[in-house]
Amino acid sequence: LTALDLSQNQAGPDGAAALGELLAEQTAPDHGLQSLRFDNNAIGNKGAGLLTQGLTDNRRLAELHLCRNEIGCDGAAKIAEQLRDQGLAGNASVTTLSLEWNQIRVDGCRALLGACREGRVEVLDLGWNGVRDDACVAVAQLLHDGGASHLRELRLHHNHVSATGGAALGAALGVLEALDVSGN
């Protein structure tokens, strides 16, 4: 099994913890889940932390989708911590992280972008999160300072980015291959 979609099952934090245990058992780089969709399961900040604890030893999962899960800045920080630990342990495998339709704001954006330095996240989707200009300024600063060295595609579509946030992001465009700020 390389792809698993458990979206819309109302698994909650307990289901996220069980899934985290499954991910922790997959330590071989040549077999196991490569793609996991766990969208719309009401895991919240607690569940985000429990699920991503399994990433520290996981060497296979490349795509993680946690859209519509009521994850805020605390949950984003927990995800970022696990991605950073995974990278520092030499096990970094998550290259695509989708967190659309959550409540991740400036502190969560900072944490996630910071984790892109040690981890291997290349595509980060934060669409529909209510990201505002202050988060865009923080993101642009991190990009400009090399704080997200592996990131090549950033999606901030359908947030609350004005011309001010767009201008800040524009100053850091040379770092990214793709930036999506549509619907703002």
C-alpha positions as CSV (number, residue, x, y, z in Angstrom):
1,L,0.0,0.0,0.0
2,T,1.6,3.2,-1.1
3,A,-1.4,5.6,-1.1
4,L,-4.1,5.9,1.6
5,D,-7.1,8.2,1.7
6,L,-8.9,8.3,5.0
7,S,-10.6,11.7,4.4
8,Q,-14.0,12.6,6.0
9,N,-14.2,9.9,8.6
10,Q,-14.4,12.1,11.8
11,A,-11.4,10.1,13.2
12,G,-10.6,12.9,15.7
13,P,-7.4,13.0,17.8
14,D,-7.6,9.3,18.7
15,G,-7.7,8.3,15.0
16,A,-4.8,10.7,14.3
17,A,-2.8,9.0,17.2
18,A,-3.4,5.5,15.7
19,L,-2.3,6.8,12.3
20,G,0.8,8.3,13.8
21,E,1.7,4.9,15.3
22,L,1.3,3.3,11.9
23,L,3.6,5.9,10.4
24,A,6.2,5.4,13.1
25,E,6.4,1.7,12.2
26,Q,7.4,2.5,8.6
27,T,11.1,3.0,8.9
28,A,12.3,1.3,5.7
29,P,12.9,3.7,2.8
30,D,11.8,1.2,0.2
31,H,8.3,0.3,1.2
32,G,5.3,1.8,3.0
33,L,2.9,4.7,2.5
34,Q,4.1,7.4,0.1
35,S,0.9,9.5,0.2
36,L,-1.6,10.1,3.0
37,R,-4.8,12.1,2.8
38,F,-6.4,12.6,6.2
39,D,-8.6,15.6,5.3
40,N,-11.7,16.7,7.2
41,N,-11.3,14.4,10.3
42,A,-11.6,17.0,13.1
43,I,-8.2,16.2,14.5
44,G,-7.4,19.8,15.8
45,N,-4.1,20.8,17.2
46,K,-3.8,17.8,19.5
47,G,-4.4,15.3,16.7
48,A,-1.9,17.1,14.4
49,G,0.8,16.7,17.0
50,L,-0.1,13.0,17.6
51,L,-0.2,12.1,14.0
52,T,3.0,13.8,13.1
53,Q,4.9,12.2,16.0
54,G,5.1,9.2,13.7
55,L,7.1,11.1,11.1
56,T,10.3,11.2,13.2
57,D,11.3,7.7,12.2
58,N,9.3,7.4,9.0
59,R,11.4,7.4,5.8
60,R,8.8,6.9,3.1
61,L,5.9,9.3,3.4
62,A,6.3,12.0,0.7
63,E,2.8,13.6,0.6
64,L,0.8,14.6,3.7
65,H,-2.6,16.2,3.3
66,L,-4.3,17.5,6.5
67,C,-6.9,19.9,5.0
68,R,-10.0,21.0,6.9
69,N,-8.9,19.6,10.2
70,E,-9.3,22.6,12.6
71,I,-5.6,23.0,12.9
72,G,-4.4,26.4,14.2
73,C,-1.0,27.8,15.0
74,D,-0.4,25.4,17.9
75,G,-1.0,22.4,15.6
76,A,1.2,23.9,12.8
77,A,4.0,24.4,15.4
78,K,3.7,20.7,16.4
79,I,3.8,19.6,12.7
80,A,6.8,21.9,12.1
81,E,8.6,20.4,15.1
82,Q,8.2,16.9,13.8
83,L,9.3,17.8,10.3
84,R,12.3,19.5,11.7
85,D,13.1,16.5,13.9
86,Q,12.7,14.2,11.0
87,G,15.1,16.3,8.9
88,L,17.7,16.5,11.7
89,A,17.5,12.7,12.2
90,G,18.3,12.3,8.5
91,N,14.9,10.7,7.8
92,A,13.3,13.7,6.0
93,S,10.8,12.4,3.4
94,V,7.7,14.7,3.4
95,T,8.1,16.9,0.3
96,T,4.5,18.0,-0.1
97,L,2.4,19.3,2.8
98,S,-1.1,20.5,2.3
99,L,-2.9,22.3,5.2
100,E,-5.7,24.0,3.3
101,W,-8.8,25.2,5.1
102,N,-7.4,25.3,8.6
103,Q,-6.8,28.3,10.9
104,I,-3.0,28.8,10.5
105,R,-1.9,32.4,10.9
106,V,1.4,34.2,11.3
107,D,3.0,32.1,14.0
108,G,2.0,28.9,12.3
109,C,3.4,30.1,9.0
110,R,6.7,31.1,10.6
111,A,7.0,27.7,12.3
112,L,6.2,25.8,9.1
113,L,8.5,27.8,6.9
114,G,11.3,27.4,9.5
115,A,10.8,23.6,9.4
116,C,11.4,23.7,5.6
117,R,15.0,24.5,6.3
118,E,15.8,21.2,8.2
119,G,13.0,19.1,6.6
120,R,12.6,18.6,2.9
121,V,9.2,20.2,2.3
122,E,9.3,21.5,-1.3
123,V,5.5,22.3,-1.7
124,L,3.5,24.0,1.1
125,D,-0.2,24.7,0.6
126,L,-1.7,27.1,3.1
127,G,-4.7,28.2,1.0
128,W,-7.9,29.1,2.7
129,N,-6.3,29.7,6.2
130,G,-7.0,33.4,6.7
131,V,-3.4,34.3,6.2
132,R,-3.0,38.1,6.3
133,D,-0.3,40.6,5.4
134,D,1.6,40.1,8.7
135,A,2.1,36.5,7.9
136,C,3.2,37.3,4.3
137,V,5.8,39.7,5.6
138,A,7.1,37.0,8.0
139,V,7.1,34.4,5.2
140,A,8.9,36.8,2.8
141,Q,11.6,37.5,5.4
142,L,12.2,33.8,6.0
143,L,12.4,33.1,2.3
144,H,14.7,36.0,1.8
145,D,17.0,34.9,4.7
146,G,17.2,31.3,3.4
147,G,15.0,30.1,6.2
148,A,13.1,27.7,3.9
149,S,15.9,26.5,1.6
150,H,14.1,23.5,0.2
151,L,10.8,25.2,-0.5
152,R,10.1,25.7,-4.2
153,E,6.3,26.1,-4.3
154,L,4.1,28.1,-1.9
155,R,0.4,28.3,-2.1
156,L,-1.3,31.1,-0.2
157,H,-4.5,31.2,-2.4
158,H,-7.8,32.4,-1.0
159,N,-6.6,34.1,2.1
160,H,-6.6,37.8,3.1
161,V,-3.5,39.0,1.3
162,S,-3.6,42.7,0.2
163,A,-1.2,44.6,-2.0
164,T,1.0,45.1,1.1
165,G,1.4,41.3,1.6
166,G,1.8,40.7,-2.1
167,A,4.6,43.3,-2.3
168,A,6.4,41.7,0.6
169,L,6.1,38.3,-1.1
170,G,7.2,39.7,-4.5
171,A,10.5,40.8,-3.0
172,A,11.3,37.2,-2.2
173,L,10.2,35.7,-5.5
174,G,13.7,34.7,-6.6
175,V,13.7,31.9,-4.1
176,L,10.5,30.1,-5.3
177,E,9.6,28.4,-8.5
178,A,5.9,28.9,-8.0
179,L,3.8,31.2,-5.8
180,D,0.0,31.0,-5.8
181,V,-1.8,34.0,-4.3
182,S,-4.9,33.8,-6.4
183,G,-8.3,34.6,-4.9
184,N,-7.0,37.2,-2.4
